[in-house]
Amino acid sequence: MAKLNFGGTEENVVTREEFPLSKAQQVLQKEVVAVIGYGVQGPGQALNQKDNGINVIVGQRRHSKSWDKAVKDGFVPGETLFDIEDALERGTIICYLLSDAAQIQLWPTVKKHLTPGKALYFSHGFGITYNDQTGIVPPPDVDVFLVAPKGSGTSLRRMFLQGRGLNSSYAIFQDATGRALERVSAMGIAIGSGYLFETNFKKEVYSDLTGERGTLMGAIQGIFAAQYEVLREKGHSPSEAFNETVEELTQSLMPLVAENGMDWMYANCSTTAQRGALDWWKKFRDATAPVFKELYESVAAGKEAQKSIESNSKPDYRAGLEEELKELRDSELWQAGKTVRSLRPENAEPILPASGAASFEKPTQKIKFSSPLYRD
Ligand SMILES: NC(=O)c1ccc[n+]([C@@H]2O[C@H](COP(=O)([O-])OP(=O)(O)OC[C@H]3O[C@@H](n4cnc5c(N)ncnc54)[C@H](OP(=O)(O)O)[C@@H]3O)[C@@H](O)[C@H]2O)c1
């Protein structure tokens, strides 16, 4: 296990150098990995493992698009694709990749098949951490661990096919066999991660729920909306407000931040942008910190889990949800965004003359917009 320094704190990390794919294959050679659920994570994890030479089967309910997708992806009914209960019986490592709500519903069936020595694998700490609400309490004689990819199942597969892979966190909740660490490490490498960061179930789910409600989705939409609305109230056009709120961030800044960090961005922007950003970021931090604390406390008290479980079990939830999503979709901000996106140079079609007689060639060189934010 490597110890790596993260900004002054040492953390345990499983690396592909010390735990290569050949070792993962060896650890898993006598296992049958049963991927239960073929939704978003299921396909990514099952296909990557299959391509990595792991003995993987899929358990999925029939007569559904997910079953058809598994067949289309090369899983063969009766050989590598089964009803959920059949797969549970055959599997020695059970990857529980149903939606979090369905995991609660199917738990009694899963539990029946968790015979001594098997392993129960999650990609989220939700079911175990909030077991007072989910009822997911595994028997003591099975290993229980998680590998949570830091991205969607679609990215997991796409990045694997590009030869890059996607890193994950891992945690062990229960080590009944004494082999939980090698089993979880092997699984993480087999699904295509290069590095596995150590955590525990509670921390994984607390940080995940905070992150998606916070900067990854909830907070960022809130900040976008606030800035956009102020710009509109002050008389700016929708395109201008959208460009200065979202487009420049996603198209230009975030790829650079992903590559080099925000510190680099601050050091390499125009002096005007630099002065302003340095003057204002702490004010935004201080204004939002109390909301983040409130959010974390709600997550830690189990209130967010409760809301999620209760809403997903309401029969009319889907209809109400569609209304909420429609409100966002129809908002001026995202409608303006739709037009702005269509005008990105790479999406622009050449404009034909009204007669249509002459043909135009698409310019080979992309139009370059210069932004006052950067020094070239
Ligand atoms: N989404 C992500 O990118 C992501 C990222 C990291 C971790 N995770 C975690 O990975 C796990 C799986 O998430 P996911 O997003 O892949 O789930 P998902 O797409 O919502 O899972 C859907 C799967 O659950 C099945 N299912 C739903 N209700 C069912 C029921 N009542 N009975 C039987 N099967 C049912 C679906 O089958 P049908 O198609 O037949 O309905 C499908 O196979 C979760 O713990 C999640 O937190 C997800």
The ligand as a MOL file (V3000), in Angstrom:
LIG
                    3D

  0  0  0     0  0            999 V3000
M  V30 BEGIN CTAB
M  V30 COUNTS 48 52 0 0 0
M  V30 BEGIN ATOM
M  V30 1 N -24.7760 6.6100 -11.6480 0
M  V30 2 C -23.4850 6.6890 -11.4220 0
M  V30 3 O -22.7300 7.0970 -12.2760 0
M  V30 4 C -22.8830 6.2300 -10.1050 0
M  V30 5 C -21.6080 6.6720 -9.7690 0
M  V30 6 C -20.9960 6.1600 -8.6290 0
M  V30 7 C -21.7220 5.2540 -7.8440 0
M  V30 8 N -22.9930 4.8850 -8.1760 0 CHG=1
M  V30 9 C -23.7030 3.9030 -7.3390 0
M  V30 10 O -23.8250 2.6940 -8.0850 0
M  V30 11 C -25.0360 2.0370 -7.7350 0
M  V30 12 C -25.8590 1.8270 -8.9870 0
M  V30 13 O -26.2170 3.1060 -9.4790 0
M  V30 14 P -26.7420 3.3380 -10.9610 0
M  V30 15 O -26.8100 4.8150 -11.1500 0
M  V30 16 O -25.9860 2.4820 -11.9000 0 CHG=-1
M  V30 17 O -28.2120 2.7890 -10.7700 0
M  V30 18 P -29.3970 2.8710 -11.7890 0
M  V30 19 O -28.9100 3.1460 -13.1550 0
M  V30 20 O -30.4430 3.7320 -11.2230 0
M  V30 21 O -29.8090 1.3350 -11.6480 0
M  V30 22 C -30.7950 0.8890 -12.2960 0
M  V30 23 C -30.7290 -0.6490 -12.1770 0
M  V30 24 O -31.5620 -1.0370 -11.1020 0
M  V30 25 C -32.5770 -1.8930 -11.6330 0
M  V30 26 N -33.8130 -1.7360 -10.8650 0
M  V30 27 C -34.4380 -0.5820 -10.5300 0
M  V30 28 N -35.5460 -0.8680 -9.7930 0
M  V30 29 C -35.6050 -2.2180 -9.6950 0
M  V30 30 C -36.4830 -3.1070 -9.0550 0
M  V30 31 N -37.5380 -2.6640 -8.3660 0
M  V30 32 N -36.2490 -4.4340 -9.1470 0
M  V30 33 C -35.1630 -4.8800 -9.8350 0
M  V30 34 N -34.2790 -4.0930 -10.4540 0
M  V30 35 C -34.4950 -2.7680 -10.3740 0
M  V30 36 C -32.7210 -1.4330 -13.0730 0
M  V30 37 O -33.3650 -2.3780 -13.8400 0
M  V30 38 P -34.4580 -1.8980 -14.9530 0
M  V30 39 O -33.6820 -1.2160 -16.0270 0
M  V30 40 O -35.0930 -3.1370 -15.3440 0
M  V30 41 O -35.3730 -0.9220 -14.2440 0
M  V30 42 C -31.2460 -1.2470 -13.4460 0
M  V30 43 O -30.6260 -2.4800 -13.6710 0
M  V30 44 C -25.7270 2.9340 -6.7030 0
M  V30 45 O -25.3770 2.4880 -5.4180 0
M  V30 46 C -25.1320 4.2890 -6.9790 0
M  V30 47 O -25.1750 5.1310 -5.8500 0
M  V30 48 C -23.5820 5.3410 -9.2910 0
M  V30 END ATOM
M  V30 BEGIN BOND
M  V30 1 1 1 2
M  V30 2 2 2 3
M  V30 3 1 2 4
M  V30 4 1 4 5
M  V30 5 2 4 48
M  V30 6 2 5 6
M  V30 7 1 6 7
M  V30 8 2 7 8
M  V30 9 1 8 9
M  V30 10 1 8 48
M  V30 11 1 9 10
M  V30 12 1 9 46
M  V30 13 1 10 11
M  V30 14 1 11 12
M  V30 15 1 11 44
M  V30 16 1 12 13
M  V30 17 1 13 14
M  V30 18 2 14 15
M  V30 19 1 14 16
M  V30 20 1 14 17
M  V30 21 1 17 18
M  V30 22 2 18 19
M  V30 23 1 18 20
M  V30 24 1 18 21
M  V30 25 1 21 22
M  V30 26 1 22 23
M  V30 27 1 23 24
M  V30 28 1 23 42
M  V30 29 1 24 25
M  V30 30 1 25 26
M  V30 31 1 25 36
M  V30 32 1 26 27
M  V30 33 1 26 35
M  V30 34 2 27 28
M  V30 35 1 28 29
M  V30 36 1 29 30
M  V30 37 2 29 35
M  V30 38 1 30 31
M  V30 39 2 30 32
M  V30 40 1 32 33
M  V30 41 2 33 34
M  V30 42 1 34 35
M  V30 43 1 36 37
M  V30 44 1 36 42
M  V30 45 1 37 38
M  V30 46 2 38 39
M  V30 47 1 38 40
M  V30 48 1 38 41
M  V30 49 1 42 43
M  V30 50 1 44 45
M  V30 51 1 44 46
M  V30 52 1 46 47
M  V30 END BOND
M  V30 END CTAB
M  END
